[in-house]
């Protein structure tokens, strides 16, 4: 039996085999972790599709592989099976969601100018973004001094406000992890409270740093929020990634105010529409933070 690189998302074409949990000659049971996969969107463990003995590893740790490529062979039957990502987890998940059991995996050794495989893939995607997307940007100084957060994070307010302004349910949140950056998606961001969104972001970030995200956690974002202000940056204009129309970048909050950058694909928004979208985000944030009467 051959084990193939699984298709973890509709747009995924390749990834890195970041770890093998079994060695040739080891007995493997169906459903137990067999190897780990790292892409520009997700790190996840992949389960064995069958019982048997691992005969040969064809793609070693740290090497790239394409979807459908044969990664290993089991002794016996020569049929090919795409190994599914693990879909169970000790972490609490929302009803109907699948999460992954995963052990922390150290990022593969850096190469090619000191970049990890994930960082290399991100660099490739950003090069693609710069070459294929007509990037536009605008910024607005937003007064947050009157907002009552009641324990919710600032990022949660921006995620909800962005979701409302876009009339969208799924908003990605950039999370830095060892060796790279991933963008898990907050579901139901338009209707959930800032407090619930804040808790969901915390959970997703924790699972991202423990390599426990699954494809359902990272696919289908309407747009992304990246909290560049977390490290003190006042204003930034990140590139819009392929497949998304815009990215929102709140800067550091100083004296109750912060600069918010909006970068957008000019194929989706002209300057006026982008300016109105950013103004709407600011209006929504102010409305969310008004004290209850």
N, C-alpha and C positions, 0 to 999 in steps of 0.2 A: 504494500500500500504506500502511495506517495502522499505526503502532506504538503499542501499548497499555501502560499501566502493569501490570507483571507481578504475579502473586500470589506473594509470597515466602514466605508462611507461612499456615497455615490460619486464624489469627485476624487476619491483616492486612487492613485495609480501606482504608488510606490511607498516604501518605508524602509526602516532599518530593523533588522533582527538584533535587539539589544541584549538578549540573554537567552541561553538554553538552560532549562532546569533539569534536563536528562542528558545522559551521555550514551554513545553507542554501546549496545549490550544491556542497557537498563530495561527492566520491565516497566511498562506504562499502562495505566488504567484509563479507560475512557472517562473524560470529564475532569481529569486532574491537570494542573498547569504544566504545559509542555515548553512554551517559549514566550518571550516578551517582545512586543512590537512597539516601535517608536516612529511616529509620523510627525508632521508639522502641526497636527491638531490634537493628537491623543497618544498617551502611553498606556498600554494595556497588556495584561496577560492573555494568552491564547490557550485554550484547553485542547487536550488530545481528542481527536475524533473517534478513537477506537482503542480497544485493548490490544496489547501486543508487545513486541520487543523492538526498540529503536535500533535499526541496523546501521544507518548512515546519516550524518548531517551534511547537507550539500551547501548550505549557506551559513558560514560561521558567524559568531557574535560580532557586531559592529559593521556588518556588510549590508549594502542596499539590496533590496529585492523588489520585483514588480508584482502586482496583484496577479495571482494565478501561477506564479513561478513555483516550481517544486523546491521545497526547503529541506525535506528529509524523507528517508524511506524507512518503512517498517518491514521486518522480516515477514515473508509470506506473500499475500495477495498484492499484485502490482497495480491495483486500481488507485485512482487519485481522489483525494478528499481535501476540500478546503477546510482548514481548522477554524471553528467558530470562536469568537471572543467569549471569555467567561461572562456569565450572566447571573451571578449571585454574589452577595456581599454581606458582611456583617454590619455595614453602615445602614442607617435608616434611609429609606428612599420614599419618594412620593408614590402614591398609588399608581400602578400600571407601569412604573419605570423599572428598567433593569440596571443593576449596578454590577461592578466587577470586583471579585476578590483578587487582590494583588499584593504582592510583596514589594517593598521598595527596591528598585533596581538602579544601581549607579549608572550614570550616563556613560556611553561608550567613550573610549579614550579620544581626546581631541586630535584632529589631523587637519591637513589642508589649511595651514595658516592659523592653527590653534582653535578652530571652530569644531564643536561637536557635530555629529550628523544632523541633529535637530536644528542647530543654528545655521548649518550650511543650507538646509532645506528652506528655512525662513528667509535667508539671504537670497536664495534663488527665487522664491515667491515675490519678494519685494522688488527684485530686479524685473521680474515679469510685470508686477504692478506698475512700476515706473514706465515700462516700455509700452504697455498696452492700455493703460487707463489714463484718461485726461483728468489729472488730479486738480481739484480746486480746494480752496480753504477760506474760512472766515473765522472771526473771533469776536467775543463779546465779554465785557466785564459784568459779572453778575453779583449782586448784593445778596449775601446769604445771612446777614446779621440777624434778621428777624425770624429765622426758621427754628422751630422747636423739633429736634430730631427724635426725642424720646427713646434714645438707645439705638436707633438705626444708624447705619453708616452713611457717610456722604455719598459713597458710590451707589448705594441702594436708591437714594433720591434721584441721582442722575439716570440710573437705569430705568426707573419707573417713568420719569419725566420724558426720557427719550422714547420709550415704548408708547406713551400716550401721544407724543407729538407725531410719531410715525404711524400710529394706529396699528401697532404690531404687537405680537405676544412674546416673541422669543428674541432676547437681546444677549449677545455675547459679552463676556467680561474677560479682559486679558489678565492672565495669572502667570507670574514668573516662577519657573521651577528650575532646579539644578540642570544646567545644560541647555536651557531654552525657554520658550514661552508657549503657553497653550491658551485656548479661548473656549472655556466651557460656556454653556448657554443657560441662561435663567429662563425657565418656562413661565408662561402666564404673567409676564412682567407688567402687562398693562393693567391687570385687575388686582394683583396681589398688593398687600400693604408694604410700605417701605421696611417695616420691621420683618415681615416674612421674607422679603427679597434679601435683606441683610443676612438673615440666617441661612438662606439658600446659597448666597455667595460664599459665606464662610465654609459651608459644607463642601461646595464644589472646589474651592481652593484647597481644602484639606485633602480631598480625594485626588486632585491634580498632583499635589506634591507627594502623594503616596502611590502614584502610577495606577490609580483605581478608577479613572474615567473610562466610560464606554462610548461607542459611537453615538448613542442617543443623547449623550451629554454634550456633544460638540457640534452636532449638525443642525442646519436649518436656521441659523441666526439671521434676523432681518437687518441687523447692524451691530456694531460693537462699541463698548465703552472701555477706554483704557485710562486708568487713574495715574496719569503722569505726575500729579501733584503729591503722590505718596512719598516720593523721594525729595520733595522740595522744588521741583521744576515749576516755574510760574506759567509757562505757555509752551506748547509743542504742537506740531502739525504732522502727525504720523501718516504714513501712506495708507490709502484705502486698499484692502486686500482684494484680490480677484474674487468675484462672486458676491460681493457686498456693495451697497450703494454709498455707505458713509461710515465714519468712525468719529465718536465724540471723545474729546480729551480734556477733562477738567484739570486745571492746574492747582497748585498749592493755595490754600485759603490764608489770606493775610488781612488782618483787621476786618474780618467778616466778609471779605470780597474775594472772588477768584476769577481769573481769566479762563474762559472755556473755548477751546478750539474745535471747530467742526471741519473735518476734511471729507470731501465728497467726490463722487464720480460725475463728471460733467455730462455723461450720457444719461444720468438720472435726474440731475438738478442743474438748472442754470444759477447764476449768481443771486438773482432775486429769490428764487425758491429756496436756496440754501440759507440765505439770510433770514427768511421767514421761518424756516425750520428751526434754526438756532434761537430765534426770538421766542418761538413757541415753547422750546425746551425751557428757557429761562422763565417764561410765564407759568408753565406747569410746575416747576420747582417751587416758585413762590406760593402757588396755590396749595401745594402739598404741605408746605411748612407753616401755613397760617394756624395760629392757635385756635382750638375749637371754642366756639362761643356758647 
